Every structure is written in C-alpha cells, then in structure tokens.
Amino acid sequence: MCGIVGYIGKNNPVEFLLNSIEKLEYRGYDSSGIAVCNKNKINLLKKKGRISVLRNEVKKSQDFNSNFNLEINSGIAHTRWATHGEPSDVNAHPHMSQSGKFAVVHNGIIENYLELKKSLKRRNIKFLSQTDTEVICALIESLYDGQDFFKAVKDTVNLLEGSFALGILCADYPDKLIAVKKDSPIIIGFGEHENYIASDVSAFIDKTKKICRLGECEIAVFDKLDIKFYDFNGKEIKKEIISVDWNIGSSDKKGFEHFMLKEIMEQPEAIRNTIMPRIINNEIKIDNLDKFINSINKIYIVACGSAYHVGAAARYSFEKIAGITTIVDLASEFRYRTPAIDENTLVIITSQSGETADSLAALRESKRRGAKTLAVVNVVGSSIASEADFVIYTWAGLEIAVATTKAYSAQLSVMYLLIIFIAFKNNKITHDSVKKYIQNLIYLPELVTQMLELKSKIYEIAKKYNNSDNVLFIGRGVDYATCREASLKFKEISYSHSEAYAAGELKHGTISLIEPGSLVIAILTDKKLFEKTLSNIREVQARGAKVIGLVSESKAKIADLGLDEIIEIPATSVMMLPSITVIPLQLFAYYFALLKGRDIDKPRNLAKSVTVE
Ligand code: M6R
C-alpha cells in the first residue's frame, strides 16, 4: 500500500506534491509527509493523520514557502498505510539519513531490514523510527562516496530483499531524483519542462499523458530534465514512452455525502459501460478471446476480498451453464499452494486496482506454471493488466471509496459475459439461449436501478436494527456467495461483527450463536433452494432471531413467510441474481455505518489498494 510521488522541474514542487498524494490517499491514510530539495538542503515535514494535517503544517512552514530555485527543483511525498511501526509523526515518510543528505519515500516491505539495521547499528548509525524504510536511507548514506549518488542507490537496492518502489533525493544534487522499482508499482510521467513519478498515473494524469512504467528491478535517474534507465547491475536500458488516453473519471462527490453512496448509485452505468460495448448483434464479442481460450478445460478464479467473492458467485454458473470445472481461490492461499494448473487451465485474476500484491503474485505464479492468464481489472495500465496474457477491463470508472461497490458489480458483469461466451463456444447452450441471456444482461442495469430505489426503505431498516452488533448472513448457492460479499461490506465500514454462513451449515456449530434478538439476514433468491433455506430460517426463528429476508418469490408466498422484514428481489436468470441482491445489502451496510457515525469512505486500518502481502 502507500502512495508515493516525486517531482523534478522548474516549478515550485510543493503544491503538485500535496495535490498528488491527495489523489493517492486511497492507498493509505494514516500519515503523510513531504521533502523538497532547495539549495543543497532537504526540508522535511511529516505528520500523523490525514493529508489535511500535513497541508496545515506546510502552510505555516517558512522552508516550504520560501523562494524556490528558478531553474530546477525536486521533491518527494508519501501517504502511508503502516506496516512496520505504528502511525506516528516519526514513522511517517519521507525518511532521512542521519546526516540529512538523503530522503526516501517507500512503498513495499523490506524483508531483511532487521538484519541490515543490526549491521548498520554496529557502525554507530542511529535510527529514529521503527520502520523498515529508514534502513534504506542509512544504507545509501553508508555506501555514498560523496560523489556518486546513482552508485550508492544501485549498491543499496542490491542488498535489499522484499518489495520496494522508491523515490530518493540527495542534498548534494538538488537537480536529481532517483526512482527504483521491485515488486511495487511506479510510473513515470514526462511533462513540459518537468517530470513526475508516482505509484499510480492518477497522481499526475492532469499534467501529462506521456508515461512509462518502470519495469522489475529497474532504476530511473532524473538528471535535470534528462531521464536515463538502468537495471540493478547499472547497465543502461531503453524504455518506450507511451501515450495514454484514459479517462480517469471524476473524483468529485457530485453532491453525495460519501463516495461510497455515489459509487453505489453509479452501478447501473458501470454495468452498462462494461457489457454494452461487448454485445454486438446478439452475440458476445471480445476480440481474440476465442483463440485465447482455445483448449482450456479448467478455470481458476483467483483474487482477494470482494473480487474473490465475484469468483465465488460466478463459479456456480461457470459450472452449471458453461459446464467447466471452476475453482475459486484466495490469491494469498493460491500462491503458496501447488495448484494443479497447466497450459489447459485458464486463470482469471480479478482486481479493481490491478495492484493487489497477492493477486499479482498469483498471476506470476500461474504464468510460471504455464497457465493462460486473463485479468479482469478496472485500473487501466495497472500491473496486473500489464502482465496478464489477456485483459478485459471493467469500465466502472474511478472508484474512490475503500469499500468496493461499482467495481464489484462491473466484475460480475464481465463474468456473465465470459460464462455465456464459453458456454456457447463449448456447445453447452444454443444461439437462442445466448439471445435470452443477452436480453437479461441488457436489462440488468434496469433491475439494479429498481433496487436502488429502495434506498429509503433500507435506511429505515438499518435504523431499526442499528443496535445489532453481530449479524449473521445466510443463504445457499449463489445466495451464499452474495452473503459473503454482504458480510464483508457490512463489517468493513460499520466495524460491527458479522459472519456469512452457508445456510445448511448452521446446525453444524454456528447456530449456537443465535439467541433472542440476534439479527439474521437471509437471502432466498434461487427458487430451487427456497424451501431448504426457509427451513434454516425457521430454525433460527425458533431460537428467537429476528430475520430480514431478501426474497424472489410471488407476492402471495412472500406474504406468508412470517419474517420481520422483507426485501423483494425481482426475478432474472439465477446467474445474474447476485448483481441484484447485493444492492440492498450494500445500502444496508452504508446506512448502518452512517448511523453509527463511521468514517465510511476511509474505514480505519484499511487502504483501497493492498500492495503488501
Ligand atoms: O483492488 P482489488 O480488487 O484487487 O482489491 C481486493 C480487495 O482488497 C478489495 O476487494 C477489498 O476487499 C475491498 N475493500 C472490499 O470492499
């Protein structure tokens, strides 16, 4: 996690750096800091808390408001998600070397930092923080011969183990900036008389669309306005500059109280934008997909968090409609097992950010084992999108709230496209069925809109049950997959405990949690499983639970259910039910957290992009 940015150019770097880390605040927000090099001195400010706290300090500081060099200035900044050392002023980045000659911002984890720190301490080098990053500055300084900034950095990175994207300043060279990448992303932007580095293009896309992605184990040296690239052996390499034409989307709340609510409401559009360009003349058209998935006989869907739940929901239809064995795995587990994959396996890596460390590692492991890799990603040009053999973008637009909603819905939509495509290709469904599925798919945004119209009703339900501090979500089949997503969303932003359980498993242990007044949210949308789940509801009701049901059934049947609250789910193909059912549950989580006064867009301890393992 963590967002890093760097600037070199003729302008005062301060405002750019602050604005840019604000754009990267989704990567972490427990502290932030900035360092600028002015007349052979590095000025540093760093503060615990949100970037607004740092801004206030910068406003008051003479060093950050004095005259900058008219020819060239350099600076780096950081927004942090703590890994080593609690969130505090001293643990915030940038970190400085003991003499104040070097300043470093870092995204990643240095795995051998304790060992390095011990040996540096033996040489009387003092450390101020508990971070792994501080050893990087200390090492650079200890290897610096007083002249060769690049060599000191190159020799240092060869001693580091782990993952690191770095931005480095040296007081002796105010006209230089060095960036390094290993296993954490860093992008370079080429501007007019100024250049930039950042963890993600959104930090500078308003300044330039000419970019280049630093590759694995590469170093970029910005010397005035010239940029040279090297590998870790110091050998110069050539890099291609690409021009991007991405619409990053709006980072404005558009009148909503929170980004999360705005993004929930944008779901019909996200689904429409994702599916419509891929439906042509009642067929699903995805260029070259046909050739790419030729000969696959097994699918793995590998992801983290909500993206993993997308796989859990899609799996049922991959197996039932497309008739293909589908295994869904958490990226953090998959990468350390020995998955049985080969050239006939399609590994689908699903990720909003395209930067999730475990998902990226799972992608690399799959490629190493010869599988075909397909990325379903929202952020254009992200690491996962760039490294996969094939990519299908979800056109959800910029998602800012840490709790994903519209990207989740867009990912589900891509899964539906893939299921129909593979089912038809494998002769599991006829052209007429394809047409029917496509009609349902085209109508899906309309059904999602209908669910969004239940906003006020859901608010009232959230208010009525706002004292519940332990909620159980139950369902079977695709409904169980939706329960898992609903439970994650609920606990992520409300900080109240919840659990998702396969309804049929309750009696094997979990039902002991039920006591009078317990809140159970039950999903019953798959008609074939209705009676079975209903029996499980009766079991929890018999023990005093209050039950909110999400039900897809006739009005008459619903009236007789005897549940405490009912949310009606319109009928559609079972495959697409998760897209509809999840909407009221996202709204429930949102209002429940709102009524508890939580920090909805930036829940405690979290970050949007999880770039550490
Ligand atoms: O960027 P990714 O889709 O790879 O992120 C995966 C998870 O970190 C993410 O879905 C997380 O679980 C969300 N905050 C849940 O709302």
Residues whose N, C-alpha, C, O or C-beta is under 5 A from the ligand:
A	BS01	M6R	C304 G305 S306 A307 T350 S351 Q352 S353 G354 T356 V402 A403 T404 K608 V610
